[in-house]
Every structure is written in structure tokens, then in C-alpha cells.
Amino acid sequence: MTSRHIVACGLATAAMMLLPGCSNETPAPAFGTGADLTRGAIALQQYGCGVCHRIPGIAGADGIVGPPLVDMGRRVYIARGLPNTPANMIHWIRKPQELAPRSAMPDLQVTAADARAMTAYLYRSS
């Protein structure tokens, strides 16, 4: 292989690594076991998230006050232009007023474990 080919391969590899950042899909987070998903579904019900949000797979979660929580793993942003990452989602669920003081999203005193499980549920494959 010539040095020209090596450079071309390197540039092609670098370009391919940048492409996921341009797509409409966000990769699934590195968590989401069956236990997390079950716990997340239960937590979403217990904290009453469906009163304000439509959440697929959660019985009675057909609220229209907040945005529907559909395809969360594919969104670029979550609340108020916050980049869609598991860490940001967990922070948003736990302390929304820290991230957006004028937000209508209430602080429901969600535990760290429940917020992580809720995030896993919301990021599951759609």
C-alpha cells in the first residue's frame, strides 16, 4: 500500500467517524437491561409522568401538557436545547429547574436509580 492509499484510508475512516454526529439517530446508551426497563416503566408510572406526557408502553400515559416521550433515543435535543445524552436526561429528570429554571417540568424528587432506569426505558429501541 502506498502512502497515498494510507492517507486516503485514514481520511475515509475519520470521515466515517464524524458521520454519526450528523445523523438523525442517537446511538442507544450503554445501559438498558431488562431489569432497568422494567424498573423504568414502574418508576414512570409511580412518579406520574403520564399525567403530562404520552409515553409508549405505559398504561394511562396519555398526557398532553408536556411533549410526547416517543423515540427519545433518536432525538438530538431533550429539553430547552439540551443535547440528548443519557447523563443529561438523568439530570433533567432529577433536577429540571437546575437546567431550565422557568420550565413547567416539576422537580419530583426522583432518585438517581429511578432516573437512570427511567432513562433506560425512554431510550429503549423504538
C-alpha positions in Angstrom: 0.0 0.0 0.0 1.4 3.4 -0.9 1.5 6.4 1.4 -1.3 7.9 -0.8 -3.5 5.0 0.0 -2.8 5.1 3.7 -3.7 8.8 3.8 -6.9 8.1 1.8 -7.9 5.3 4.1 -7.2 7.5 7.2 -9.3 10.3 5.8 -12.1 7.9 4.9 -12.0 6.5 8.4 -12.0 9.9 10.0 -15.0 11.0 7.8 -17.0 7.9 8.8 -16.3 8.6 12.5 -17.8 12.0 12.1 -20.9 10.9 10.2 -22.8 9.6 13.2 -22.8 13.1 14.6 -24.7 14.3 11.5 -27.3 11.6 11.5 -30.8 11.9 13.0 -30.2 8.9 15.2 -28.6 8.9 18.6 -27.0 5.6 19.5 -28.6 3.8 22.3 -27.0 4.3 25.7 -24.8 1.6 27.2 -27.4 0.5 29.7 -30.9 -0.8 29.4 -31.1 -4.4 30.8 -34.5 -6.0 31.2 -34.4 -5.1 34.9 -33.7 -1.4 34.1 -36.5 -1.3 31.6 -39.0 -2.9 34.0 -37.9 -0.6 36.8 -38.0 2.4 34.5 -41.6 1.6 33.4 -42.7 1.2 37.0 -40.9 4.4 38.0 -42.5 6.4 35.1 -45.9 5.2 36.5 -45.1 5.8 40.1 -43.9 9.4 39.6 -47.0 10.1 37.4 -45.1 11.1 34.3 -48.0 10.1 32.1 -50.2 12.8 33.6 -48.2 15.3 31.4 -46.6 13.1 28.8 -47.6 10.5 26.3 -45.2 7.5 26.9 -45.4 4.4 24.7 -45.9 1.2 26.6 -47.0 2.9 29.8 -50.7 2.4 30.6 -52.6 5.6 31.0 -49.6 7.8 30.0 -51.5 9.9 27.5 -50.9 13.4 28.9 -50.7 16.4 26.6 -49.2 19.1 28.9 -45.6 18.1 28.1 -44.1 16.7 24.9 -44.7 13.1 24.0 -41.8 10.9 25.1 -41.6 9.0 21.8 -38.4 8.0 20.1 -36.3 9.7 22.8 -33.2 7.8 21.7 -33.4 9.3 18.3 -33.8 13.0 19.3 -30.9 15.4 19.1 -32.1 17.5 22.0 -34.2 17.0 25.1 -35.4 20.0 27.0 -34.5 23.6 26.2 -31.8 22.7 23.6 -30.0 20.4 26.0 -28.0 17.8 24.0 -29.6 14.4 24.2 -27.3 12.2 26.2 -28.1 9.7 29.0 -26.3 11.9 31.6 -28.3 15.0 30.5 -31.6 13.0 30.5 -30.9 11.7 34.0 -30.1 15.3 35.2 -33.2 16.7 33.5 -35.4 14.0 35.2 -33.9 14.6 38.6 -33.4 18.4 38.7 -35.2 20.1 35.8 -35.2 23.5 37.4 -31.4 23.5 37.6 -31.3 23.2 33.8 -34.3 25.4 33.0 -35.5 27.5 35.9 -38.7 28.6 34.2 -39.6 25.2 32.9 -43.0 23.7 33.7 -41.3 20.4 34.4 -41.6 19.9 38.2 -38.9 18.5 40.4 -40.5 15.2 41.5 -37.6 14.3 43.8 -36.7 11.3 41.5 -33.9 9.2 42.9 -30.7 8.7 40.9 -31.5 5.0 40.5 -35.0 5.7 39.3 -33.9 8.4 36.9 -31.3 6.0 35.4 -34.0 3.3 35.0 -36.5 5.8 33.5 -33.8 7.0 31.1 -33.1 3.4 30.0 -36.8 2.9 29.4 -37.1 6.1 27.4 -34.0 5.3 25.3 -35.0 1.7 24.6 -35.3 0.6 20.9 -38.4 2.2 19.4 
